[in-house]
Amino acid sequence: MNKYLLTSGCSYTAGGGFNNPTIFELEFPNESIQSYAKYYDEISWMGEKFKNLIRPNLWPSILGKLSNYTDSFNVSAGGKGIYTSINTIYHFIFDWQLKGKDVTELEIIYQIPSYNRVEIYINDDNKHKCILTEYEDSNENKQIFITKFFNEEYNLLSSIHELYKLKKYCNALHIPIHFIPWDDKAFKEDFIKLKEKIEKYKNDLNFPQFSKFWTNIDEVAYYDVDLMLDELNLIYLNHTTINNYLESNFGGFYFQSKYPNISDDRHMTKEGHQKYAETLKEILK
């Protein structure tokens, strides 16, 4: 039977950092940077030549070969959040079904982007964009949004709901799916705050958003958040995320650690992607 690996996530899965010209020349010394399409001061992530170069060096492709998948597909998107990275999975499956292919031949690994990324339509730019609320900057629109329209605990709750829906959808189609968290410290801290708000407002009709839907006739409470997390079965290694573990135990995992006097970029090096794939293979075998 054929088996296909489908992966999604943010830049940690899409090859973030390799499009930086300085890092590119260090990681690919035999490549002529002039032959790659540019996007402002960086290499264009959308250039076919660039994509074909980095694809086999990213952990999904490496894991696909190590684990003898028939083929692997990487639909991750750098700088995006849960909305885009989950919907790429849904629509890949829709297309797979439309082509008459067997969805049970798929196996999915989802690297969860920061849940604090909010994707909205910005009229000033006439674009659907991702607001990276986890990074501080002076952008006025961003500050207005965070101050007036954003709550970390509620956004975490909504994200857990989306992950759980994806899990249930894949279960219904008999597609194995694995969830890999990335931002472990923030997640644990905000989850404690979320649980506190759920407890505080569970019987308060003025703040139903942390415990149930606003309905007019029959009440529908949220499914228990702890039970959802239990079913998601997030992948950890030695009580931390895989990336945190490898950063502590493998010196060249990030560009920052491999090139400390050159870059502060915390994306994976080629060796980091290799180590990440090898570690995942051992966990999932």
N, C-alpha and C positions, 0 to 999 in steps of 0.2 A: 504493500500500500504506500502511495505517495504521502509525504508529510511536508507541509510548507510552514515556515516561520514568518509570522507577521509581527512587526514591532512598531511601536509609536512612542512618542515622548517629546521632549523639548530639545534644546541644542546639545545636551549631553548624549543624546542618541543620534542626532543629526550631524555631528562633527563640528561643533562649535570651536572656534579658535583657529582652525586650519585655514580659514579665509583671511586671517591676519597675515599680511605680506612678510613680516619679520618671522613669525612662527612657521609660515609655509616654507621659507627658505631653509630654516633649521631642520624641519621635519622631512622635507623632500629636497635634499641638496642637489640631486641630479636632475631636477625639473627646472625648466626655464620659466620664470614667473611671467615674463613678457608675453608668453603664448597663451595666457589665461585671460578671459574676459574680466573687466574691472567693474566694480560698483563703488563709485566715489573713490575713497582711498584704499579700499579693500578689494579682494578678489570676489567676483560675483559668485554667490552660493548657487545661483540658478544656472550657471554655465555648464553645459553638458560635459565638457572636458574635465572641469573641476569635480563634478559629481562622480564621473567615472573613475577619477583618480582616488578620491577619498572613500568611495563606497566599500571597497574590499578591506580598508583599514579600520572600519568602524565595527564596534562589538557585535551588532546584529549579523553582519556578513561573516565575521570570524566564528561566531557561535553556530551559525548555520552550517558551516563546513565542519567544525569540530564535532557537532552532534549529528552529522549526516542527514540533514534535511534535504529534500529534493531541490528546494530553492528557498530563498529568503527575500522578504520585502520590508523596506524601511520607509514608513510614511510619517516620520517625525518632522517637526517644524521648529526651528530655532526661534526663541523669543515669543513663543505662543504659550497659551495656557491649557487648561483642561477642556474648554469648549472645542477648540480646534483639534487637539490631539485625540480626543475621544471620537469626535465626528469623523475623522479620517478612518478610524477603525470601522465604524458603522458603514460608511460608504464604500470602503474596500469590500466588506462582506456583501453589501447589496449588489455591487458589480460582479463579485464572484458568483453569486446566485444567478444573476441575469445571464451570465455566460454558461449556465448549466453545470457549474462545477460543484463538487462535493464539499460543503463547508466543514464537514467533520475531518477533512484532511488538513485543516488549518490548526495552528497552535499560536497563541498570542502572548507576547510579553509587553506589558505596558509600563513604561518608566514615567511615573507620575510627575508632571511639572509642579512648580510651586503653586499651591492652591490660592495664593494671594495675588495671582495674576488674573485680571479681569478683562475680558474681551468685549468691547462695545464698539458701536459705530460713532465715529467722531465727525460731526458735520463740518467743522472747520477744515478738515483734511479730505473730506468726502471719501473716507476709507474706514473699513473695519479693522481696528487696531487693538493691541494688547497693552493694557496699562500695567506696568511692572511695579506694583505697589511695594514690593519687597526692597526696592532700591530707592534711596532718597535722592531727590534732585529739586530744582527750583521751578520746574515747569508749572505755570500758574493753573492751567486746566487740570493737571494731575493733582495739585494740592487742593483745589476746589472739590474734585471728585472724592478724594480720600476723606476730606473733612466732612462733606455733606452726604455722601452716598455710599460709604463703604464701612463694613464692620467685619473684622478679621474672623471672629468666632462664627458669625452667620455664614460667611463665605466658606469657611471650613466645613460647616454642616452641609451646605449646598453641594460642595465638592464630594463629600462622602456619599451623598445621595446619588450623584452622577456616576461615581465609581460602582456603587452597588447595583444601579440599573444596568450598567454595562456587564457586570458579573452575571446577573440574572438572565440577561439576553443571551449571553454566550452559553450559559448552562442550558437554556431552552434549545439551543442549536447543537448542543453536544460539542462545543468548541472549548478546549482547555485554555484558560487564561491565567496569567501570573502577573501580580502587581508588585512593582518595585518602587518603594518610596525613595526620595532623594534628600529633602530638607528635613532631617529627622528632629533636630533641636527645636525648630520653630513649630513643627507639627505637634510634638509632645507638649510644649508650653501652651499652645493655643487650644489643644484638646482639653487640657485641664480647665482652662477658662470657659470653654464651651460647655463642659459638663456642669460647671458651676452655674452658668446661665440657664441651662435646661432645668436644673433643680430649682433655681430661684423663681423662674417664671412659669413653671409647669401648671400652676393653678391660677395664673393671672390672665384674665380675659383681655387685658390691654396689651399683653405681649405674647401672643400665641405663636409667633414665628419660630421660637426655639423648641416647641414641643408638638405642634399640630398645624394643620392647614386651616385657613380661615374659610369655614363653610357656613351656609345659611340654614340648612335643614339637619342633616345627620353629621355628627362629628367624626373626623378621621385624624387619629393621632399619628405622628411620625413613627415609623418602625424604629425599634430600639437601636441607638447609635452604636452601642457596644456589640450587639449581635451582628450589625452590618460589618463592622471592622473584623469580627471573628471570621465571618464568611469570606471576606476579602483575602484574609490570610497573607498579609503583606510580608514580603521576603526580607528578612534581616539576617545578619551574620554576626555572631557574638554580641547580640543585644544592640546592635547599631546597624546603620545602613551599609550596604556593600561598599559604596564609595568612601564613606568615613573609615571603614575598616581598612580598605586598600590604601587610602591616603596615609594612614598610620603605619602600615606595614610594607609599603612599596614606595621607594623614594622618588621614582620618576612618574608618578601617577598623573599629576597635573602639570601643565606648562609652568605654573608658578614654582613648583618644587624642582622641576627639571632645569629650568632656566631662571633661577632666583634673582639674578642681576639684570635680567632682560624683560621679564614679563610677570605680571600679577594675575594673569588669566587662569581661572580655576576650571578649565575644561581639560578633558583627558588627552594625553599624548598618544601617539601610536602604540607605545608600550602599555599605556594605561588601558586603552581599548582591548588590547590582547589579554591583559591580566583580568580585566572585567569579564570578558567572554569565557575565559578558562574557569574563573570562579563560579560564574553562573552555571556552566556545564556541570560542575561538581555538585552544586546545590540542587539542580533540577533533575539529575540523572535518576 
